[in-house]
Amino acid sequence: MRTDLDHPDREGRYLLVRSGGHRCAIPVEAIKLVTRVPEVYPLPSSEPRLLGLAQVAGEPVAVVDLHALLDPKSEPGGGHVLTVIVRRPGGGSSLGLAIDEAFGVITVADRRDCATNDPSWVSGRTSVDGRTVVILDPERLFVEANSVEKGAFDAG
């Protein structure tokens, strides 16, 4: 699946969000829904970054702490007000990203390469209002989320 990120000279539309001290851009075409999830059911012995499962529009969705994914050595966030439901590329299941705030849709025309310590699901960086914004690659994010979910079920 090719995205605007495969063509850094093309503009793309992204939802600008904040999770902890991180600002991130999620491609609009990958977003299914932004919602307040009424309840997340924790899974016993799961990794801290996997908050648990939620029911969204009749579908079970794994909800991951985006802040903890970006900064695994930090304490998990706690002010999660919203969840961005991201579609799996090619269809199928969805993934919930717990965030603190959604600012709106931005257009990213310029982006820089990833930092050397960025996870594989970070596809670049840009600047918005003088702040660094991490651009997420949903396809690669699902690979990471699968390892988090697998770890949750393999633990204990």
Residue frames as a rotation matrix with the C-alpha (Angstrom) as fourth column:
MET 1
0.585 0.811 0.000 0.00
0.811 -0.585 0.000 0.00
0.000 0.000 -1.000 0.00
ARG 2
-0.516 -0.754 0.405 1.48
0.752 -0.626 -0.206 3.33
0.409 0.199 0.891 -1.01
THR 3
0.463 0.621 -0.632 0.78
0.841 -0.534 0.092 6.48
-0.280 -0.574 -0.770 0.96
ASP 4
0.927 -0.126 0.354 1.62
0.012 -0.932 -0.363 10.15
0.376 0.341 -0.862 0.72
LEU 5
0.685 -0.704 0.190 4.60
-0.411 -0.158 0.898 9.35
-0.602 -0.693 -0.397 2.93
ASP 6
0.304 -0.569 0.764 6.13
0.694 0.682 0.231 7.35
-0.652 0.460 0.602 0.08
HIS 7
0.076 -0.205 0.976 6.20
0.838 -0.518 -0.174 10.64
0.541 0.831 0.132 -1.84
PRO 8
-0.147 -0.154 -0.977 7.61
0.891 -0.450 -0.063 13.27
-0.430 -0.880 0.203 0.52
ASP 9
-0.976 -0.216 0.008 7.19
0.196 -0.868 0.457 15.97
-0.092 0.447 0.890 -2.13
ARG 10
-0.361 0.920 0.152 3.38
0.254 -0.060 0.965 15.51
0.897 0.387 -0.212 -2.08
GLU 11
-0.608 0.258 0.751 1.19
-0.736 -0.539 -0.411 17.15
0.299 -0.802 0.517 0.50
GLY 12
-0.518 0.488 -0.703 -0.82
0.422 0.860 0.286 14.96
0.744 -0.148 -0.652 2.83
ARG 13
0.062 0.633 0.771 -3.64
-0.621 -0.580 0.527 15.55
0.781 -0.512 0.358 5.31
TYR 14
-0.524 -0.361 -0.771 -3.13
0.390 0.704 -0.594 14.43
0.757 -0.612 -0.228 8.90
LEU 15
0.749 0.660 0.051 -4.95
0.175 -0.272 0.946 14.60
0.639 -0.700 -0.319 12.20
LEU 16
-0.343 -0.854 0.392 -2.72
-0.205 -0.339 -0.918 16.45
0.917 -0.395 -0.059 14.67
VAL 17
0.757 0.573 -0.314 -2.91
0.128 0.342 0.931 14.91
0.641 -0.745 0.185 18.17
ARG 18
-0.156 -0.782 0.604 -1.11
-0.771 -0.286 -0.569 15.08
0.617 -0.555 -0.558 21.50
SER 19
0.798 0.263 -0.542 -0.29
0.132 0.801 0.583 12.21
0.588 -0.537 0.605 23.80
GLY 20
0.430 -0.657 -0.620 1.77
0.816 -0.010 0.577 13.13
-0.386 -0.754 0.532 26.82
GLY 21
0.170 -0.462 -0.871 4.46
-0.074 -0.887 0.456 15.51
-0.983 -0.013 -0.185 25.62
HIS 22
-0.761 -0.478 0.438 4.38
0.326 0.302 0.896 14.17
-0.561 0.824 -0.074 22.07
ARG 23
0.148 0.753 -0.641 2.58
-0.606 -0.443 -0.660 15.70
-0.782 0.486 0.391 19.11
CYS 24
-0.643 -0.300 0.705 1.78
0.239 0.796 0.556 13.27
-0.728 0.526 -0.440 16.32
ALA 25
-0.242 0.545 -0.802 0.27
-0.909 -0.416 -0.008 13.36
-0.339 0.728 0.597 12.85
ILE 26
-0.457 0.229 0.860 -1.93
0.165 0.971 -0.171 10.44
-0.874 0.064 -0.482 11.75
PRO 27
-0.996 0.081 -0.050 -2.92
-0.065 -0.196 0.978 10.16
0.069 0.977 0.201 8.08
VAL 28
-0.424 0.905 0.034 -6.58
-0.809 -0.362 -0.464 11.13
-0.407 -0.224 0.885 7.74
GLU 29
0.045 0.486 -0.873 -7.33
-0.841 0.490 0.229 8.28
0.540 0.723 0.431 5.33
ALA 30
-0.618 -0.339 -0.709 -6.30
0.032 0.891 -0.453 5.76
0.786 -0.302 -0.540 8.01
ILE 31
-0.947 0.241 0.213 -8.66
-0.267 -0.224 -0.937 7.13
-0.178 -0.944 0.277 10.66
LYS 32
-0.588 0.796 -0.144 -11.99
0.587 0.542 0.601 5.43
0.557 0.269 -0.786 11.18
LEU 33
0.578 0.813 0.078 -13.21
0.407 -0.369 0.836 7.44
0.708 -0.451 -0.544 14.17
VAL 34
-0.746 -0.623 0.235 -12.15
0.043 -0.397 -0.917 9.77
0.664 -0.674 0.323 16.98
THR 35
0.321 0.943 -0.089 -14.19
-0.014 0.099 0.995 9.07
0.947 -0.318 0.046 20.09
ARG 36
-0.302 -0.256 0.918 -14.40
-0.939 -0.083 -0.332 8.97
0.162 -0.963 -0.215 23.84
VAL 37
-0.333 0.151 -0.931 -14.31
-0.053 0.982 0.179 5.27
0.942 0.109 -0.319 24.67
PRO 38
0.508 0.657 0.557 -16.62
-0.551 -0.249 0.796 4.70
0.662 -0.712 0.235 27.63
GLU 39
0.657 -0.298 0.693 -14.62
-0.569 0.408 0.714 1.87
-0.496 -0.863 0.099 29.16
VAL 40
0.138 -0.700 -0.701 -11.38
-0.713 0.421 -0.561 0.03
0.687 0.577 -0.441 28.44
TYR 41
0.945 0.237 0.228 -11.14
-0.328 0.711 0.622 -3.43
-0.015 -0.662 0.750 29.96
PRO 42
0.080 -0.995 0.056 -7.57
-0.992 -0.074 0.104 -4.17
-0.099 -0.064 -0.993 31.08
LEU 43
0.680 0.006 -0.733 -6.03
-0.241 0.947 -0.215 -7.52
0.693 0.323 0.645 30.22
PRO 44
0.912 -0.343 0.225 -4.26
-0.154 0.221 0.963 -9.35
-0.380 -0.913 0.149 33.06
SER 45
0.271 -0.934 0.233 -0.45
0.382 0.326 0.865 -9.34
-0.884 -0.146 0.445 32.84
SER 46
0.695 -0.025 0.719 -0.40
0.706 -0.164 -0.689 -7.21
0.136 0.986 -0.096 29.69
GLU 47
-0.473 -0.867 0.156 2.31
0.850 -0.495 -0.179 -4.72
0.232 0.048 0.971 28.86
PRO 48
-0.329 0.343 -0.880 1.59
0.544 -0.693 -0.473 -1.26
-0.772 -0.634 0.041 30.32
ARG 49
-0.844 -0.033 -0.536 1.30
-0.335 -0.747 0.574 0.28
-0.419 0.664 0.619 26.86
LEU 50
-0.656 0.723 -0.217 -1.65
0.170 0.422 0.891 -2.02
0.736 0.547 -0.399 26.06
LEU 51
-0.728 0.402 0.555 -4.45
-0.676 -0.557 -0.483 -0.39
0.115 -0.727 0.677 28.01
GLY 52
-0.571 0.529 0.628 -6.91
-0.013 0.759 -0.652 -3.17
-0.821 -0.380 -0.426 27.20
LEU 53
-0.791 0.401 0.462 -9.91
0.589 0.294 0.753 -3.86
0.166 0.868 -0.469 25.01
ALA 54
-0.636 0.656 -0.407 -12.84
-0.305 -0.698 -0.648 -1.58
-0.709 -0.289 0.644 24.27
GLN 55
-0.197 0.678 0.708 -16.10
0.861 0.465 -0.205 -2.03
-0.468 0.569 -0.676 22.41
VAL 56
-0.554 -0.005 -0.832 -16.37
-0.254 -0.951 0.175 0.53
-0.793 0.308 0.526 19.61
ALA 57
-0.117 0.638 -0.761 -19.36
-0.985 -0.171 0.008 0.40
-0.125 0.751 0.649 17.25
GLY 58
0.807 0.558 0.193 -19.88
-0.557 0.828 -0.065 -3.25
-0.196 -0.055 0.979 18.12
GLU 59
0.643 -0.664 -0.381 -16.27
0.035 0.522 -0.852 -4.18
0.765 0.535 0.359 17.40
PRO 60
0.823 -0.464 -0.329 -13.63
0.421 0.107 0.901 -5.22
-0.383 -0.880 0.283 19.97
VAL 61
0.689 -0.610 0.392 -10.64
0.014 -0.530 -0.848 -2.88
0.725 0.590 -0.356 19.65
ALA 62
0.230 -0.728 -0.646 -7.25
0.972 0.206 0.114 -3.11
0.050 -0.654 0.755 21.35
VAL 63
0.926 0.070 0.371 -6.42
0.057 -0.997 0.045 0.28
0.374 -0.021 -0.927 22.85
VAL 64
0.178 -0.962 -0.209 -2.76
0.943 0.227 -0.243 1.23
0.281 -0.154 0.947 23.06
ASP 65
0.682 -0.078 -0.727 -1.24
0.357 -0.832 0.424 4.17
-0.638 -0.549 -0.540 24.98
LEU 66
0.814 -0.357 0.459 0.35
0.392 -0.246 -0.886 6.23
0.430 0.901 -0.061 22.19
HIS 67
0.655 -0.589 0.474 2.57
-0.714 -0.688 0.133 8.07
0.247 -0.425 -0.871 24.68
ALA 68
0.437 -0.481 0.760 3.98
-0.434 0.627 0.647 4.77
-0.787 -0.613 0.065 25.99
LEU 69
0.755 -0.184 0.629 4.62
0.591 0.607 -0.531 3.56
-0.284 0.773 0.567 22.44
LEU 70
0.759 -0.445 0.475 6.59
0.057 -0.682 -0.729 6.73
0.648 0.581 -0.492 21.68
ASP 71
-0.082 -0.758 0.647 8.46
-0.770 -0.364 -0.524 6.73
0.633 -0.541 -0.554 24.98
PRO 72
0.395 0.346 -0.851 8.59
0.021 0.923 0.384 3.13
0.918 -0.169 0.358 26.31
LYS 73
-0.483 -0.675 -0.558 10.85
0.592 0.218 -0.776 4.04
0.645 -0.705 0.294 29.26
SER 74
-0.764 0.269 0.586 8.40
-0.495 -0.828 -0.264 6.60
0.414 -0.492 0.766 30.61
GLU 75
-0.734 0.643 0.219 5.43
0.096 0.417 -0.904 5.94
-0.672 -0.642 -0.368 32.82
PRO 76
-0.502 0.636 0.587 2.26
0.839 0.192 0.509 5.29
0.211 0.748 -0.630 30.82
GLY 77
-0.809 0.297 0.507 0.12
-0.220 -0.953 0.207 8.35
0.545 0.056 0.837 30.30
GLY 78
-0.761 0.565 -0.320 -3.07
0.615 0.470 -0.633 8.70
-0.207 -0.678 -0.705 32.23
GLY 79
-0.494 0.567 -0.659 -4.98
-0.180 -0.808 -0.561 11.64
-0.850 -0.159 0.502 30.87
HIS 80
-0.960 0.088 0.266 -6.39
0.280 0.351 0.893 9.78
-0.015 0.932 -0.362 27.91
VAL 81
-0.441 0.831 -0.339 -9.48
-0.384 -0.517 -0.765 11.68
-0.811 -0.208 0.547 26.94
LEU 82
0.483 0.575 -0.661 -9.90
-0.817 0.022 -0.577 10.43
-0.317 0.818 0.480 23.37
THR 83
-0.124 -0.495 0.860 -9.18
0.123 0.852 0.508 7.37
-0.985 0.169 -0.045 21.31
VAL 84
-0.033 0.023 -0.999 -8.31
-0.950 -0.311 0.025 7.53
-0.311 0.950 0.032 17.63
ILE 85
0.387 0.213 0.897 -9.56
0.014 0.972 -0.237 4.37
-0.922 0.104 0.373 15.93
VAL 86
-0.234 -0.609 -0.758 -7.18
-0.850 -0.250 0.463 3.54
-0.472 0.752 -0.460 13.08
ARG 87
0.838 0.535 -0.109 -8.14
-0.499 0.670 -0.550 1.17
-0.221 0.516 0.828 10.25
ARG 88
0.039 -0.781 0.624 -5.85
0.118 0.623 0.773 -1.72
-0.992 0.044 0.116 9.44
PRO 89
-0.323 -0.194 -0.926 -4.51
-0.838 -0.396 0.375 -1.10
-0.440 0.897 -0.035 5.92
GLY 90
-0.833 0.054 -0.551 -6.37
-0.357 0.709 0.608 -3.39
0.423 0.703 -0.571 3.55
GLY 91
0.183 0.983 0.031 -9.34
-0.587 0.084 0.806 -3.72
0.789 -0.166 0.592 5.92
GLY 92
-0.119 -0.150 -0.982 -9.95
0.517 0.835 -0.190 -6.03
0.848 -0.530 -0.022 8.83
SER 93
0.338 0.269 -0.902 -9.56
0.939 -0.037 0.341 -5.06
0.058 -0.962 -0.265 12.45
SER 94
0.562 -0.110 0.819 -8.93
0.018 -0.989 -0.146 -1.65
0.827 0.097 -0.554 13.95
LEU 95
-0.243 -0.690 -0.682 -6.58
0.881 0.138 -0.453 -0.30
0.406 -0.711 0.574 16.59
GLY 96
0.846 0.519 0.125 -7.30
0.397 -0.768 0.502 2.34
0.357 -0.375 -0.856 19.22
LEU 97
-0.344 -0.933 0.106 -4.65
0.648 -0.317 -0.692 4.93
0.680 -0.169 0.714 20.04
ALA 98
0.546 0.507 -0.667 -5.29
0.837 -0.360 0.411 6.59
-0.032 -0.783 -0.621 23.40
ILE 99
-0.399 -0.621 0.675 -4.50
0.622 -0.724 -0.298 10.30
0.674 0.301 0.675 23.20
ASP 100
-0.540 0.138 -0.830 -4.93
0.707 -0.462 -0.536 13.39
-0.457 -0.876 0.152 25.36
GLU 101
0.068 0.475 -0.877 -6.01
-0.112 -0.870 -0.480 15.88
-0.991 0.131 -0.006 22.73
ALA 102
-0.124 -0.057 0.991 -6.92
0.960 0.247 0.134 16.20
-0.253 0.967 0.024 19.04
PHE 103
-0.487 -0.192 -0.852 -6.23
0.187 -0.976 0.112 19.59
-0.853 -0.105 0.511 17.47
GLY 104
0.580 0.687 -0.439 -7.64
-0.341 -0.285 -0.896 19.15
-0.740 0.669 0.069 13.97
VAL 105
0.656 -0.272 0.704 -6.52
0.685 0.608 -0.403 18.35
-0.318 0.746 0.585 10.45
ILE 106
0.295 -0.662 -0.689 -3.27
-0.370 -0.744 0.557 19.78
-0.881 0.090 -0.465 9.11
THR 107
0.989 -0.138 -0.048 -1.57
-0.002 0.315 -0.949 19.61
0.146 0.939 0.312 5.74
VAL 108
0.402 -0.913 0.072 2.00
0.018 0.086 0.996 18.36
-0.915 -0.399 0.051 5.82
ALA 109
0.976 -0.102 -0.191 3.98
-0.207 -0.191 -0.959 19.60
0.062 0.976 -0.208 2.87
ASP 110
0.114 -0.991 -0.065 7.48
-0.634 -0.023 -0.773 19.28
0.765 0.129 -0.631 4.29
ARG 111
0.972 0.131 0.195 8.86
-0.234 0.587 0.775 16.50
-0.013 -0.799 0.601 6.39
ARG 112
0.035 -0.997 0.067 12.22
-0.990 -0.043 -0.136 15.46
0.139 -0.061 -0.988 7.70
ASP 113
-0.086 -0.176 -0.981 13.63
-0.199 0.967 -0.156 12.01
0.976 0.182 -0.119 7.97
CYS 114
0.854 0.406 -0.325 13.26
0.157 0.395 0.905 9.97
0.496 -0.824 0.273 11.12
ALA 115
0.344 -0.740 0.578 15.62
-0.936 -0.322 0.145 10.35
0.078 -0.591 -0.803 14.05
THR 116
-0.432 -0.640 -0.636 18.00
-0.609 0.727 -0.317 7.44
0.665 0.251 -0.703 14.58
ASN 117
-0.989 0.032 0.147 16.14
-0.100 0.586 -0.804 6.22
-0.112 -0.809 -0.576 17.66
ASP 118
-0.248 0.958 -0.144 12.63
-0.953 -0.268 -0.141 6.41
-0.173 0.102 0.980 16.15
PRO 119
-0.216 0.279 0.936 10.60
-0.052 0.954 -0.296 3.21
-0.975 -0.113 -0.192 16.04
SER 120
-0.861 -0.194 0.470 9.90
0.401 0.309 0.863 1.73
-0.312 0.931 -0.188 12.60
TRP 121
-0.038 0.952 0.302 6.33
0.999 0.037 0.008 3.05
-0.003 0.302 -0.953 12.60
VAL 122
0.392 0.031 -0.919 7.51
0.128 -0.992 0.021 6.67
-0.911 -0.126 -0.393 12.66
SER 123
0.430 -0.160 0.889 7.83
0.883 0.282 -0.376 7.71
-0.190 0.946 0.262 9.04
GLY 124
-0.286 -0.589 0.756 9.19
0.655 -0.696 -0.295 11.20
0.700 0.411 0.585 9.54
ARG 125
-0.188 0.177 -0.966 8.87
0.829 -0.500 -0.252 14.48
-0.527 -0.848 -0.053 11.36
THR 126
-0.039 0.172 0.984 7.56
0.656 -0.739 0.155 17.93
0.754 0.651 -0.085 10.58
SER 127
-0.872 -0.210 -0.443 7.15
0.475 -0.582 -0.660 21.19
-0.119 -0.786 0.607 12.45
VAL 128
0.046 0.919 0.390 3.84
0.663 -0.321 0.676 22.81
0.747 0.228 -0.625 13.37
ASP 129
0.839 0.278 0.468 3.84
-0.055 -0.812 0.581 26.16
0.542 -0.514 -0.665 15.18
GLY 130
0.143 -0.912 0.384 7.51
-0.820 -0.327 -0.471 25.66
0.555 -0.248 -0.794 16.02
ARG 131
0.122 -0.053 0.991 6.94
-0.776 0.617 0.129 22.23
-0.619 -0.785 0.035 17.62
THR 132
-0.799 -0.456 -0.393 8.19
-0.599 0.666 0.445 18.93
0.059 0.591 -0.805 16.32
VAL 133
0.328 0.919 0.221 5.44
-0.847 0.389 -0.362 16.58
-0.418 -0.069 0.906 15.16
VAL 134
-0.712 -0.509 0.484 6.03
-0.321 0.849 0.420 12.86
-0.624 0.144 -0.768 14.70
ILE 135
-0.033 0.674 -0.738 4.38
-0.996 0.035 0.077 11.45
0.078 0.738 0.670 11.55
LEU 136
-0.207 0.047 0.977 2.95
-0.465 0.874 -0.141 7.97
-0.861 -0.484 -0.159 12.10
ASP 137
-0.604 0.038 -0.796 2.82
-0.719 0.405 0.565 5.16
0.344 0.914 -0.217 9.54
PRO 138
0.202 0.800 0.564 -0.37
-0.953 0.294 -0.075 3.18
-0.226 -0.522 0.822 10.35
GLU 139
0.696 0.045 -0.717 0.72
-0.394 0.858 -0.328 0.09
0.600 0.511 0.615 8.40
ARG 140
-0.292 -0.893 -0.342 3.90
-0.005 0.359 -0.933 -0.27
0.956 -0.271 -0.109 10.44
LEU 141
-0.506 0.188 0.842 2.04
-0.834 -0.356 -0.421 0.70
0.221 -0.915 0.337 13.61
PHE 142
0.625 0.780 -0.037 -0.18
-0.759 0.618 0.207 -2.38
0.184 -0.101 0.978 13.22
VAL 143
0.288 -0.619 -0.731 2.93
0.067 0.774 -0.630 -4.56
0.955 0.132 0.264 13.16
GLU 144
-0.747 -0.561 0.356 4.03
-0.253 -0.255 -0.933 -3.02
0.614 -0.788 0.048 16.48
ALA 145
-0.141 0.785 0.603 0.53
-0.988 -0.150 -0.036 -3.31
0.062 -0.601 0.797 17.94
ASN 146
0.650 0.355 -0.672 0.39
-0.399 0.912 0.096 -6.99
0.647 0.205 0.734 17.00
SER 147
-0.258 -0.806 -0.532 3.58
0.233 0.482 -0.844 -7.62
0.938 -0.342 0.063 19.00
VAL 148
-0.744 0.085 0.663 2.10
-0.609 -0.495 -0.620 -5.70
0.275 -0.864 0.421 21.97
GLU 149
0.322 0.940 0.112 -1.13
-0.932 0.294 0.210 -7.74
0.165 -0.172 0.971 21.80
LYS 150
0.452 -0.217 -0.865 0.79
-0.074 0.958 -0.278 -11.00
0.889 0.190 0.417 21.39
GLY 151
-0.654 -0.756 0.019 2.92
-0.017 -0.010 -1.000 -10.10
0.756 -0.655 -0.006 24.42
ALA 152
-0.374 0.606 0.702 -0.22
-0.917 -0.355 -0.182 -9.44
0.139 -0.712 0.689 26.41
PHE 153
0.675 0.718 -0.169 -1.58
-0.698 0.696 0.168 -12.90
0.238 0.005 0.971 25.67
ASP 154
0.327 -0.642 -0.693 1.79
0.114 0.755 -0.645 -14.67
0.938 0.132 0.320 26.05
ALA 155
-0.535 -0.551 0.641 2.61
-0.522 -0.381 -0.763 -13.02
0.665 -0.743 -0.083 29.41
GLY 156
-0.184 0.453 0.872 1.76
-0.946 0.161 -0.283 -14.88
-0.268 -0.877 0.399 32.56
